[in-house]
Amino acid sequence: MVLGGRDQGASARRSRRWRRDWAGLLGVAVAAATSTAAFTARAADEEIQVYMDEMDAKGAYGLDVHVNYVSKGRGADVDYAGQMASQGRWRITPEFSYGLTPNIELGAYLPLTTIDEHGKAEVGGVKGRIKFIAPKAADSPFFWGVNFELGKVRRDLDINPWNAELKGIAGYRKGPWTVAGNFNVDWAVSGPARGPTAYQLATKVTYAVHEGFEVGVENYNGLGDAQRFGRLSQNDQQVFAVIDKSFGKWDLDLGVGHGYGQPEDRWVFKAIVGVPID
């Protein structure tokens, strides 16, 4: 009888926890849909992610697999002749990382793979990065750092083959809440259509429903370039409802994104799978 009572109590707790998890996710999705009517869309990159202070330990390796799919996006309305349409496109990218020091991490995205709406798969390019997160006291809620990326892609993904990005990272944790933001500075290193430096603000707010399960909202807001800064209605904007879930040593980030503006990817699905390789 005692064991039966314990089993029933545990089952009831699991049921309540399950309801809280999905109620939280539904609330985030509703908030994302209703709070972003003034936003506009961002094309699905190989990596849709807000950087925070996660780091590989010194001497440790990591692997994240990024998977993005555009269910409703741009078809024939492309920016230049030969550009791949985003409608029905998959982008699958393994990201390998290595902890060089306690505060410096190296990363490599390879290969950047695309699958178009007809099922044709091609290697899209490669990219490398170096990430620094500043040391901080164990009880400090604040974190900050920088990340630099340099990569080369095929012409049907970007008319300029070589591109770079400098990413500022900042965040705050308090209780179950995490607030983080990236200020991204992007520029073309080489190519026939190099324009002025472009800027983007990416933000993420999450709430930990319980240990190993978080729900949240991510925004990716194009801010324009050095010549036309701040014209949000003329730049790509996108918002995602996201969940982050741990399964032992595995991690899973899932998101559903909706875009606004012209041109745009209306609906984008993303997943980041953290694969244990130690």
C-alpha positions, 0 to 999 in steps of 0.5 A, spaced: 500 500 500 505 504 501 509 503 495 502 504 491 501 510 494 508 513 492 507 510 485 500 514 484 503 520 487 509 520 483 505 519 477 500 525 479 507 529 479 509 527 472 502 529 470 502 536 473 509 537 470 507 535 463 501 539 463 506 545 466 511 544 460 506 544 454 502 550 458 508 554 458 510 552 451 503 554 448 503 561 452 510 562 449 507 561 442 501 565 443 506 571 446 510 571 440 504 571 435 501 577 439 507 581 441 510 582 434 505 585 429 510 590 428 516 586 426 518 584 419 522 577 416 529 574 416 531 569 411 533 562 414 541 562 415 545 555 417 545 557 424 539 561 427 541 562 434 542 567 440 549 566 443 550 566 450 555 564 455 556 556 454 563 554 453 566 547 452 571 546 458 578 547 456 581 541 452 574 538 451 570 537 444 563 539 442 558 538 437 551 541 435 547 539 429 543 545 426 537 543 422 533 549 419 527 548 414 523 553 410 516 551 410 513 557 407 518 562 404 521 566 397 520 562 391 522 566 384 522 572 388 530 572 389 535 578 390 539 576 384 540 571 378 542 564 380 540 565 387 537 559 391 530 560 393 528 559 400 521 555 399 522 548 401 529 549 403 533 545 408 540 547 411 543 542 415 550 544 418 554 540 423 558 545 428 564 542 431 567 546 437 573 545 442 575 549 448 582 552 447 582 555 454 577 556 460 574 562 456 576 561 449 572 556 444 574 555 437 568 552 432 568 550 425 561 549 421 562 544 416 560 542 411 554 547 410 549 543 407 543 545 403 537 541 400 532 544 395 525 543 394 526 538 389 531 534 394 538 536 391 543 536 396 549 540 395 555 542 400 554 550 401 561 552 404 565 552 410 565 557 416 570 558 422 569 562 429 573 564 435 568 565 441 571 569 448 567 569 454 569 574 460 571 571 466 566 572 472 565 571 479 561 564 480 555 568 483 555 574 478 548 574 474 551 578 468 556 575 462 559 578 456 563 576 451 565 576 443 565 572 437 568 572 430 566 568 424 569 568 417 566 563 412 565 562 404 559 559 401 556 558 394 554 563 390 547 561 390 547 562 397 550 569 397 553 573 391 559 575 395 563 568 397 567 571 403 563 574 409 565 576 416 561 577 422 563 580 429 558 578 435 557 582 441 554 577 447 551 580 453 546 576 458 543 576 465 540 570 469 536 571 475 532 565 478 528 561 472 529 567 467 535 568 462 535 574 458 541 575 453 542 579 446 547 579 441 549 585 437 551 583 430 556 587 425 556 583 418 560 585 412 562 582 405 570 580 405 570 579 397 565 579 392 561 583 386 556 586 390 559 588 397 555 593 400 556 597 407 556 594 413 550 591 416 547 590 423 542 586 427 540 585 434 538 578 436 535 577 443 532 571 447 528 571 453 527 564 457 523 561 463 526 555 466 519 551 468 524 546 471 531 543 471 533 541 464 526 544 460 526 552 458 521 555 454 522 562 451 522 567 445 527 569 440 527 575 436 532 577 430 531 584 428 535 587 422 537 594 423 539 596 416 546 598 414 551 604 415 547 608 410 540 606 412 540 604 419 534 603 423 529 602 418 526 596 421 520 596 416 525 595 410 529 590 413 529 582 415 525 581 422 523 574 425 521 572 431 521 564 434 517 561 440 523 556 442 524 550 447 530 548 450 530 541 453 536 536 456 536 528 455 541 526 459 548 528 455 543 530 449 541 537 448 535 539 444 533 546 442 526 547 437 523 553 434 518 555 430 519 562 427 514 567 423 517 572 419 514 579 417 516 584 411 518 584 404 521 580 402 520 574 407 520 567 409 514 566 413 515 560 416 521 557 419 522 551 423 529 550 426 532 545 431 539 544 434 541 538 437 547 537 442 551 531 441 555 528 446 562 526 443 566 525 450 
